[in-house]
Amino acid sequence: MRAGPSQDDVRRQNLGALLRHVHVHGATTRAELTTTLGLNRSTIGALTADLSAVGLVSEGAPKETGRAGRPSLVVRPESARVYAYAYSVEVDRLRAARIGLGGAVLDRRDLDRPRGLLAAEAAPLLAGAVKEMQQAVPSDAICVGAGVAVCGMVRREDGLVRLGPTTGWVDEPIGTALGAELGLDVPITVGNVADMAAFAEHARGVAAGCDNVIYLYGDVGVGAGIIAGGRRLTGHGGYGGEVGHMKVVRDGTPCECGARGCWETEIGEHGLLRAAGRSDARGRDALLAVFDAADRGDARAQTAVRQAGDWLGFGVANLVNVFNPEMVIFGGTMRDLYLAAAAQIRSRLNSNALGACLEHVRLRTPQLGGDAPLIGAAELAFERLLADPLDVG
């Protein structure tokens, strides 16, 4: 007969649940925590005292409530004291941020990234940004971890970037390289940029409260972060979500992955610029110029945008049929394409998706904007603390 959880196990689980609630939802009264977590007042009091003792939360009186009686104390995350570093390695830029418990962006640096820059070259740049930010960190602050969002296929077990066709990376150990540069005695976790963005929007963005979500992220290529049943769906090795490599055209345009006819060759940067007659251009600014030209009546730009929008709707319909999401979020350059070609996307989705799967699906843009991958990387870094708050420091 298996023994049940010990008192210490239950206490740690409750501490994690309380800290997670305050981390995601912000300042919360003890009375609200009692109701939400289903624990009695004395237990909530003991848990908040434990978390306060290790510097993870603080308690204080609320602002004037206008109600009679003694007000319930408010529990707040110690955002300025407890933080994680977050990094985002994108096709044309590198970003680093210090993000506090509770999701507050405390400091950040954005850098241009020349295409073709390898992990060993990117790591010193990111580490330099962190060293700049460290100058403003309070002496009693605690770094609990670091997270990296990368455009590419990331092996779950060790964070190795197995393949990043749009970044030119093959078997790049970005986490190891970054750890060596930083010299921080904290774990560094690595995840796919679309997966991290989905994680962030599900936790504290437009998809909060939705347990079945697809986040489509675009730049040169296209990937998806998938939330199914409230959990990240990343596959056996962590490589799930490479929807840009669905084959949609037999013997179609060559893709940077080595195959032909991938979805991203029709809706990614290269495909849209090629269709608009601007194959020599590149980058998000070049894409925005196509959308602007289409708005101003340029016939070729309009055709390119309509065509890309139709292909985007085609692929989204397939994903809706397979995963039956409540919400599809368009991030990165997919946001720009969605806003420019919403009519084509919706038309193709309506004609190709199964009616039952389409009934409740909502199409949205990210509430967290371009910061979603960074915030998701920080959320990944905070997971260890939220699982066992007494392991801090």
Buried (B, 14 or more C-beta within 10 A) or exposed (E): EEEEEEEEEEBBEBBBBBBBBBBBBBBBBBBBBBEBBEBEEEBBBBBBEBBBEBBBBBBEEEEEEEEEEEBBBBBBBBBBBBBBBBBBBBBBBBBBBBBBBBBBBBBBBEEEBEEEBBBBEBBEBBBBBBEEBBEEBEEEBBBBBBBBBBBBBBBBEEBBBBBBBBBBBEEBBBBBBBBEBBEBEBBBBBBBBBBBBBBBBBBBBBBEEBBBBBBBBBBBBBBBBBBBEEEBBBEEEBBBBBBBBBBBEEEBBEBBBEEBBBBBBBBBBBBBBBBBBBEEBBBBEBBEBBBEBBEEEBEBBBBBBBBBBBBBBBBBBBBBBEBBBBBBBBBBBBBBBBEBBBEBBBBBBEEBBEEEBBEEBEBBBBBBEBBBBBBBBBBBBBBBBBBEBBEBE
